[in-house]
Amino acid sequence: MPTTRAGTKSNAMEGKLTQSSASSINSKNSKRHSKDEPQAGQPAKKTKVAPKTSISGRKKATSKTKPDVQIAKETKPHLTTPDLEFDYNRSQLRDPRATPGREARPRYDEHDLENMGLTDSYKARFDIPEPLKLGEILPFQSQWDATFRKKSLSSPYYDCHHLYICHKKGPNGSPTYDEGGFQVDWKKVDKWTKPRAYNKNRIVNESRDYMDTEFEERQKMFEIFFDGGPEFDMDFWDWGFYMKDQLSKDLGIPYHQITSASFRNWQELGFEKQNAKTWWHEPNEEEKKRESKMRRGGGLRKDL
């Protein structure tokens, strides 16, 4: 059948449309591939991979999951009174006899440990509470007293721990012992916790009376204890301790209860007087340690 001019024109138009659509599709595909392919000189882009899922759609657990385990922190034991106790080397003492009235072992305090260079060692071994610094945060005396009391009660490491423990027990509580090993008196401790108001005139008068009386008492003790009395200048602070310590052991009376009357009793019982020059010698380190513990807190000890 002969083709008309109109039919020929329409077929030509359809062919052009088909070629243009094909070329546009090819250009789009080429652009898409060019984006995915790396350009020259550039590394290939990493494609994100979706995590594997199970049939139910939940994510599978990976091997990097951390186990639910809690690691316990290392704890140190609390410092107790027995941890601070020690014994004297009696072979180093001039008079190794037992000490009358001492019922417990002596113990160190924070100042002793500091002087011996053992503070860091004890703090590394034991759990010792660290209180706030009193002078920096407490401008009022009442606040200072309350915080000092709390600090002392927290550990036997601190000053006056035994005094606040004794007071806390009450007048009918169990015995409490000081750093020298002597029992403290609750009534004396109770009075100690209630200091009198400051009065300058009263303090000056009491000090004057004490010095006058004390000087006379010391002279009597020297005259009774030494043969012929003191022959040269003696420091009663050092000499007096060892004189009283010997009388304490001779008479069986606690050191803190020795007075000039005790010296007269010692004389009446016929104890031999001492020669000052041959009797005295400078104390060694072990004797100084014992002297410090014997002196400290004597006014708050219980009389036997």
C-alpha positions as CSV (number, residue, x, y, z in Angstrom):
1,M,0.0,0.0,0.0
2,P,1.6,3.3,-0.8
3,T,2.8,5.4,2.0
4,T,1.5,8.9,2.3
5,R,3.6,11.9,3.0
6,A,1.9,12.5,6.4
7,G,2.6,8.9,7.5
8,T,6.3,9.3,6.5
9,K,6.6,12.5,8.5
10,S,5.0,10.9,11.6
11,N,7.3,7.9,11.5
12,A,10.3,10.2,11.3
13,M,9.1,12.2,14.3
14,E,8.6,9.0,16.4
15,G,12.2,7.9,15.5
16,K,13.6,11.2,16.7
17,L,11.7,11.0,19.9
18,T,12.9,7.5,20.6
19,Q,16.5,8.4,20.0
20,S,16.3,11.5,22.2
21,S,14.7,9.6,25.1
22,A,17.3,6.8,24.8
23,S,20.1,9.3,24.9
24,S,18.7,11.1,28.0
25,I,18.4,7.8,29.8
26,N,22.0,6.9,28.9
27,S,23.2,10.3,30.1
28,K,21.4,9.9,33.5
29,N,22.9,6.4,34.0
30,S,26.4,7.7,33.1
31,K,26.0,10.5,35.6
32,R,24.9,8.1,38.3
33,H,27.8,5.8,37.7
34,S,30.3,8.7,37.7
35,K,29.2,9.7,41.2
36,D,29.7,6.2,42.5
37,E,33.1,5.8,40.8
38,P,36.1,7.5,42.4
39,Q,37.8,10.3,40.4
40,A,41.4,10.1,39.5
41,G,43.7,10.8,42.5
42,Q,41.0,10.4,45.2
43,P,40.4,7.3,47.4
44,A,37.2,5.3,47.0
45,K,34.4,6.2,49.4
46,K,33.5,3.7,52.0
47,T,29.9,2.6,51.9
48,K,28.0,2.1,55.2
49,V,26.9,-1.4,55.8
50,A,23.7,-1.9,57.8
51,P,24.0,-4.1,60.9
52,K,22.9,-7.6,60.5
53,T,19.5,-8.4,61.8
54,S,17.8,-11.6,62.7
55,I,14.6,-12.8,61.2
56,S,12.6,-10.9,63.9
57,G,14.3,-7.7,62.9
58,R,16.4,-7.2,66.2
59,K,20.0,-6.3,66.0
60,K,22.5,-9.1,66.8
61,A,24.8,-8.6,69.8
62,T,28.4,-8.0,68.8
63,S,31.5,-9.5,70.5
64,K,32.5,-6.0,71.8
65,T,29.7,-5.9,74.5
66,K,31.3,-5.3,78.0
67,P,30.4,-7.8,80.7
68,D,28.4,-6.5,83.6
69,V,31.0,-6.9,86.3
70,Q,31.8,-4.5,89.2
71,I,35.4,-4.3,90.5
72,A,35.5,-3.9,94.2
73,K,37.7,-1.0,95.5
74,E,40.5,-1.9,97.8
75,T,39.6,-0.9,101.4
76,K,42.0,-0.3,104.3
77,P,41.2,-1.3,107.9
78,H,40.2,1.4,110.4
79,L,42.9,2.4,112.8
80,T,42.2,1.1,116.3
81,T,43.8,1.7,119.7
82,P,45.8,-1.6,119.7
83,D,47.3,-0.5,116.4
84,L,49.0,2.4,118.3
85,E,50.2,0.5,121.4
86,F,53.8,-0.4,122.1
87,D,56.1,-1.6,124.9
88,Y,59.1,0.0,126.4
89,N,62.5,-1.6,126.1
90,R,63.0,-2.1,129.8
91,S,66.6,-3.0,129.4
92,Q,67.2,0.6,128.5
93,L,65.5,2.0,131.6
94,R,67.4,3.0,134.7
95,D,64.7,1.5,136.9
96,P,63.0,-1.4,135.1
97,R,60.6,-2.1,137.9
98,A,56.8,-2.2,137.0
99,T,55.0,1.2,137.0
100,P,52.4,1.5,139.8
101,G,48.9,2.4,138.6
102,R,49.6,1.6,134.9
103,E,46.9,-0.8,133.7
104,A,47.2,-0.6,129.9
105,R,50.0,-0.5,127.3
106,P,51.2,2.9,126.3
107,R,50.4,4.1,122.8
108,Y,51.5,6.6,120.2
109,D,49.5,9.6,119.0
110,E,49.7,11.8,115.9
111,H,52.6,13.9,117.2
112,D,54.7,10.8,118.2
113,L,54.2,9.3,114.7
114,E,55.2,12.6,113.1
115,N,58.3,12.9,115.2
116,M,59.3,9.3,114.3
117,G,58.6,9.8,110.6
118,L,55.8,7.2,110.6
119,T,52.8,9.3,109.7
120,D,52.8,8.4,106.0
121,S,53.3,4.7,106.8
122,Y,50.3,4.6,109.1
123,K,48.1,6.5,106.7
124,A,49.0,4.1,103.9
125,R,48.1,1.1,106.1
126,F,45.0,2.3,107.9
127,D,41.9,4.3,107.2
128,I,42.3,7.6,109.2
129,P,39.6,10.3,108.7
130,E,41.0,13.6,107.4
131,P,39.1,16.4,109.2
132,L,38.8,20.0,108.0
133,K,41.5,22.5,108.9
134,L,40.1,24.2,112.0
135,G,41.8,27.6,111.7
136,E,40.8,28.2,108.2
137,I,37.0,27.7,108.4
138,L,36.0,28.2,112.0
139,P,36.3,31.8,113.3
140,F,34.4,31.2,116.5
141,Q,35.7,29.3,119.6
142,S,32.4,27.4,120.0
143,Q,32.7,26.1,116.4
144,W,36.3,25.2,116.9
145,D,35.5,23.2,120.1
146,A,32.7,21.3,118.5
147,T,34.8,20.4,115.4
148,F,37.8,19.5,117.6
149,R,35.6,17.2,119.6
150,K,34.3,15.5,116.4
151,K,37.8,15.2,115.1
152,S,39.1,13.6,118.3
153,L,36.2,11.1,118.5
154,S,36.7,10.0,114.9
155,S,40.0,8.1,115.5
156,P,42.5,7.2,118.3
157,Y,45.1,8.8,116.0
158,Y,44.1,12.3,117.2
159,D,44.7,14.2,120.4
160,C,42.3,13.9,123.3
161,H,40.5,10.9,121.8
162,H,40.5,9.0,125.1
163,L,39.1,12.1,127.0
164,Y,36.1,12.5,124.7
165,I,35.5,8.8,124.7
166,C,35.6,8.8,128.5
167,H,33.2,11.7,128.8
168,K,30.8,10.1,126.2
169,K,30.6,6.9,128.3
170,G,29.4,8.8,131.4
171,P,30.3,8.5,135.1
172,N,29.3,4.8,135.2
173,G,31.0,3.8,132.0
174,S,33.8,1.3,131.5
175,P,37.4,2.4,132.3
176,T,39.2,4.5,129.8
177,Y,43.0,4.8,129.7
178,D,45.2,7.6,128.5
179,E,48.3,7.4,126.3
180,G,50.5,6.5,129.3
181,G,48.3,3.5,130.2
182,F,46.6,5.1,133.3
183,Q,42.9,5.2,133.9
184,V,41.3,8.7,133.6
185,D,38.8,10.1,136.0
186,W,35.4,11.0,134.6
187,K,34.7,13.8,137.0
188,K,38.1,15.5,136.2
189,V,37.4,15.0,132.5
190,D,33.9,16.5,132.8
191,K,35.4,19.6,134.5
192,W,38.0,19.8,131.8
193,T,35.3,20.0,129.1
194,K,33.8,23.1,130.9
195,P,36.7,25.5,131.1
196,R,36.3,28.6,133.3
197,A,35.9,32.0,131.8
198,Y,39.1,34.0,131.3
199,N,40.0,36.2,134.2
200,K,43.5,37.8,134.1
201,N,43.7,38.8,137.7
202,R,42.7,35.3,138.9
203,I,45.2,33.6,136.6
204,V,48.1,35.9,137.8
205,N,47.3,35.3,141.5
206,E,46.9,31.6,141.1
207,S,50.2,31.4,139.2
208,R,52.0,33.4,141.8
209,D,50.7,31.3,144.7
210,Y,51.6,28.1,142.8
211,M,55.2,29.2,142.1
212,D,55.8,30.2,145.7
213,T,54.4,26.9,147.0
214,E,56.0,24.8,144.4
215,F,59.5,26.3,145.1
216,E,59.2,25.4,148.8
217,E,58.0,21.9,148.0
218,R,60.8,21.3,145.6
219,Q,63.4,22.3,148.2
220,K,61.9,19.9,150.7
221,M,62.0,17.1,148.2
222,F,65.6,17.7,147.4
223,E,66.6,17.8,151.0
224,I,64.8,14.5,151.8
225,F,65.8,12.5,148.8
226,F,69.5,13.5,148.6
227,D,72.1,13.1,151.3
228,G,73.0,16.6,152.4
229,G,70.6,18.2,150.0
230,P,71.4,19.5,146.5
231,E,75.1,20.4,146.1
232,F,74.8,22.1,142.7
233,D,72.2,23.7,140.5
234,M,69.6,21.1,139.6
235,D,66.8,21.4,137.0
236,F,63.7,20.1,138.8
237,W,61.9,19.5,135.6
238,D,64.3,16.7,134.8
239,W,65.5,15.7,138.2
240,G,62.1,15.9,139.8
241,F,60.5,13.4,137.4
242,Y,63.1,10.7,138.1
243,M,63.0,11.4,141.9
244,K,59.2,11.0,141.9
245,D,59.4,8.0,139.6
246,Q,61.7,6.2,142.1
247,L,59.5,7.1,145.0
248,S,56.4,5.8,143.1
249,K,58.1,2.4,142.7
250,D,59.4,2.3,146.2
251,L,56.1,3.2,147.8
252,G,53.8,1.5,145.2
253,I,51.9,4.8,144.5
254,P,51.1,6.1,141.0
255,Y,53.4,8.8,139.7
256,H,50.7,11.4,139.4
257,Q,49.9,11.1,143.2
258,I,53.4,11.7,144.5
259,T,53.7,14.9,146.6
260,S,56.1,16.3,149.2
261,A,54.1,14.3,151.8
262,S,55.1,11.2,149.9
263,F,58.7,12.2,150.3
264,R,58.3,12.5,154.0
265,N,56.6,9.1,154.1
266,W,59.4,7.7,152.1
267,Q,61.9,9.1,154.6
268,E,60.0,7.8,157.6
269,L,59.9,4.3,156.1
270,G,63.7,4.3,156.2
271,F,64.6,4.3,152.5
272,E,68.3,5.2,151.9
273,K,69.1,8.7,150.7
274,Q,70.9,9.1,147.4
275,N,74.1,10.8,146.4
276,A,73.3,13.5,143.8
277,K,76.5,13.2,141.9
278,T,76.4,9.4,141.5
279,W,72.6,9.0,141.2
280,W,72.0,11.3,138.3
281,H,72.8,10.6,134.6
282,E,71.3,12.1,131.4
283,P,68.2,10.1,130.2
284,N,68.5,8.1,127.0
285,E,65.9,8.1,124.2
286,E,63.9,5.3,125.6
287,E,63.7,7.0,129.0
288,K,62.7,10.3,127.4
289,K,59.9,8.5,125.5
290,R,58.6,7.0,128.8
291,E,58.9,10.3,130.6
292,S,56.8,12.1,128.0
293,K,54.0,9.5,128.4
294,M,54.2,9.6,132.2
295,R,53.9,13.3,132.4
296,R,51.2,13.9,129.8
297,G,47.6,14.2,131.2
298,G,48.6,13.4,134.8
299,G,46.1,15.9,136.2
300,L,43.1,14.0,134.7
301,R,44.1,10.5,136.0
302,K,42.1,8.6,138.6
303,D,43.6,8.5,142.1
304,L,44.0,5.0,143.5
